[in-house]
Amino acid sequence: MSDDKDKLGGPAAGTRKLGLFSGFAPPVQVVGFIATRKGDPDRGPLIRMRPDDALVRLVTAGDLVRVVSDRRSELAVLELDESLPRGAVVLRDVVGASPSELVRVLRVDNISRPRP
């Protein structure tokens, strides 16, 4: 086995994290960030995305998704917004992401598997 391949035949170790996601998840750009305060009626992690961008990622409105940036990942609820440009998202209360940053939006498989 060559030195530039990891044990699964992928790129060199360190360039990808195994188990982080599977499938197609092109990055999107954060074009807006909403920070809420204590006492605001709508609070908590949320991501707004175009319906066609959500379809590519196999997620729908109300789904729990993982927002992955270079610094960390966070769970957020997905909301669809047709007024956004293609490839753009707006985040609310998502820690670790900043405006103009590229992030990935990944579907969370919340199907419980039986333990052996």
C-alpha positions as CSV (number, residue, x, y, z in Angstrom):
1,M,0.0,0.0,0.0
2,S,1.4,3.4,-0.9
3,D,2.1,6.0,1.8
4,D,-0.3,8.6,0.3
5,K,-3.3,6.3,0.9
6,D,-5.1,5.6,4.2
7,K,-6.3,2.1,5.1
8,L,-9.5,2.6,3.2
9,G,-7.8,3.7,0.0
10,G,-8.8,7.3,0.3
11,P,-6.7,10.4,0.3
12,A,-3.8,10.7,2.7
13,A,-4.7,10.6,6.4
14,G,-5.6,13.9,7.9
15,T,-7.3,15.3,4.7
16,R,-10.6,13.8,5.6
17,K,-12.3,12.6,8.8
18,L,-13.7,9.1,8.6
19,G,-17.3,8.8,9.7
20,L,-17.9,12.5,9.4
21,F,-20.4,12.2,6.6
22,S,-21.3,9.9,3.7
23,G,-22.8,10.9,0.4
24,F,-22.8,14.1,-1.6
25,A,-22.5,17.3,0.5
26,P,-21.2,20.3,-1.5
27,P,-20.2,23.3,0.6
28,V,-22.5,26.3,0.9
29,Q,-21.6,29.9,1.8
30,V,-22.9,31.6,4.9
31,V,-24.4,34.9,3.7
32,G,-26.1,35.9,7.0
33,F,-25.9,35.2,10.7
34,I,-28.6,35.9,13.3
35,A,-27.6,36.0,16.9
36,T,-30.5,36.0,19.4
37,R,-30.7,37.1,23.0
38,K,-32.2,35.6,26.1
39,G,-35.9,36.3,26.0
40,D,-36.3,36.3,22.2
41,P,-39.3,34.2,21.1
42,D,-37.4,32.3,18.4
43,R,-34.0,31.0,19.7
44,G,-31.7,28.1,19.1
45,P,-29.6,26.7,16.2
46,L,-31.3,27.1,12.8
47,I,-30.2,27.0,9.2
48,R,-32.1,28.5,6.3
49,M,-31.5,27.0,2.9
50,R,-33.0,27.0,-0.6
51,P,-35.3,24.0,-1.3
52,D,-33.2,22.9,-4.3
53,D,-30.0,22.9,-2.2
54,A,-31.8,20.9,0.5
55,L,-33.0,18.4,-2.1
56,V,-29.4,17.7,-3.2
57,R,-28.5,16.9,0.5
58,L,-31.7,14.8,0.9
59,V,-33.1,16.9,3.8
60,T,-36.5,18.6,4.2
61,A,-37.9,21.4,6.3
62,G,-37.8,20.6,10.0
63,D,-35.0,18.0,9.8
64,L,-32.1,18.0,12.2
65,V,-28.9,18.6,10.2
66,R,-25.3,18.9,11.1
67,V,-23.5,22.2,10.1
68,V,-19.8,21.5,9.8
69,S,-17.2,24.3,9.6
70,D,-13.5,24.1,9.8
71,R,-13.6,24.8,13.5
72,R,-16.4,22.6,14.8
73,S,-19.8,21.1,14.0
74,E,-23.2,21.9,15.4
75,L,-26.7,20.5,15.1
76,A,-29.4,22.8,13.8
77,V,-33.0,22.6,12.5
78,L,-33.5,23.2,8.8
79,E,-35.9,25.8,7.4
80,L,-36.5,26.3,3.7
81,D,-36.2,29.8,2.2
82,E,-36.7,30.4,-1.5
83,S,-35.4,34.0,-1.3
84,L,-31.8,33.0,-0.8
85,P,-29.4,32.7,-3.7
86,R,-28.3,29.2,-4.8
87,G,-25.5,27.8,-2.6
88,A,-26.1,30.3,0.2
89,V,-27.4,29.8,3.8
90,V,-28.3,31.9,6.7
91,L,-27.5,30.6,10.2
92,R,-29.1,31.5,13.6
93,D,-27.2,30.8,16.8
94,V,-24.8,28.3,15.2
95,V,-21.5,28.4,17.2
96,G,-18.3,28.1,15.2
97,A,-19.4,29.5,11.9
98,S,-19.1,33.0,10.6
99,P,-20.4,35.1,7.7
100,S,-18.8,34.4,4.3
101,E,-17.4,31.0,5.5
102,L,-18.0,27.8,3.6
103,V,-19.8,25.1,5.6
104,R,-21.2,21.7,4.8
105,V,-24.8,20.7,5.7
106,L,-25.1,17.0,6.5
107,R,-28.2,14.9,7.1
108,V,-28.3,13.3,10.5
109,D,-29.3,9.7,10.4
110,N,-31.3,9.4,13.6
111,I,-32.5,5.9,13.0
112,S,-31.6,3.8,16.0
113,R,-29.8,0.6,15.3
114,P,-30.2,-2.4,17.6
115,R,-27.3,-3.2,19.8
116,P,-25.5,-6.5,19.4
